[in-house]
Amino acid sequence: MALPKRKYAKSRQGKRRSHLALSIPKLIDCPQCHTPKLPHHVCPTCGTYAGREVVEIKTPKKTPGK
């Protein structure tokens, strides 16, 4: 296999990997039950989306602190 003639500098290696950073998912509060949920997704706690019930939740999850 081919090998590099010189060692890569750490700064050059960091520039190459600059787009590989992980980010935490953005969360918003559900307008119905006020639990955190992903934007543009059905709330897993109450099953609502855009102000209407989309998914029927058989057993409601307990919200922390309530």
PLY file of the C-alpha trace (Angstrom):
ply
format ascii 1.0
element vertex 66
property float x
property float y
property float z
element edge 65
property int vertex1
property int vertex2
end_header
0.00 0.00 0.00
1.02 3.57 -0.51
2.20 5.45 2.58
2.45 9.20 3.15
6.00 10.58 2.98
5.42 12.88 5.97
3.36 12.78 9.15
0.06 14.68 9.04
-0.01 17.64 11.41
-2.65 17.55 14.14
-4.17 20.81 12.91
-4.58 19.43 9.39
-6.14 16.28 10.82
-8.52 18.44 12.88
-9.53 20.46 9.81
-10.33 17.25 7.97
-12.49 16.00 10.86
-14.19 19.34 11.63
-17.55 18.25 10.18
-17.67 14.98 12.15
-18.81 16.54 15.44
-22.00 15.19 17.03
-24.81 17.48 18.10
-27.58 16.91 20.60
-31.10 16.68 19.14
-33.14 19.87 19.32
-36.19 19.46 21.53
-39.32 21.56 21.88
-42.15 21.40 24.41
-45.38 19.73 23.35
-48.18 22.34 23.40
-50.64 19.81 24.89
-48.72 18.02 27.67
-45.56 20.22 27.84
-43.11 17.32 27.66
-40.02 17.56 25.42
-40.42 16.12 21.92
-38.65 16.30 18.57
-39.93 19.04 16.25
-42.26 17.90 13.43
-42.90 14.56 15.20
-45.89 13.12 17.02
-45.60 13.54 20.78
-44.79 10.12 22.30
-46.54 11.01 25.56
-49.95 12.24 24.42
-49.99 11.29 20.71
-50.89 14.72 19.34
-49.53 16.56 16.33
-50.53 20.05 15.16
-53.22 20.34 17.82
-55.06 17.09 17.03
-54.75 13.52 18.27
-53.01 11.42 15.65
-51.94 8.33 17.58
-53.99 6.74 20.31
-51.85 6.12 23.38
-53.14 3.11 25.34
-51.32 3.77 28.61
-50.13 7.35 29.14
-46.53 7.67 30.21
-45.89 9.35 33.53
-44.39 12.78 33.12
-41.44 13.53 35.36
-42.29 15.86 38.21
-46.05 15.66 37.79
0 1
1 2
2 3
3 4
4 5
5 6
6 7
7 8
8 9
9 10
10 11
11 12
12 13
13 14
14 15
15 16
16 17
17 18
18 19
19 20
20 21
21 22
22 23
23 24
24 25
25 26
26 27
27 28
28 29
29 30
30 31
31 32
32 33
33 34
34 35
35 36
36 37
37 38
38 39
39 40
40 41
41 42
42 43
43 44
44 45
45 46
46 47
47 48
48 49
49 50
50 51
51 52
52 53
53 54
54 55
55 56
56 57
57 58
58 59
59 60
60 61
61 62
62 63
63 64
64 65
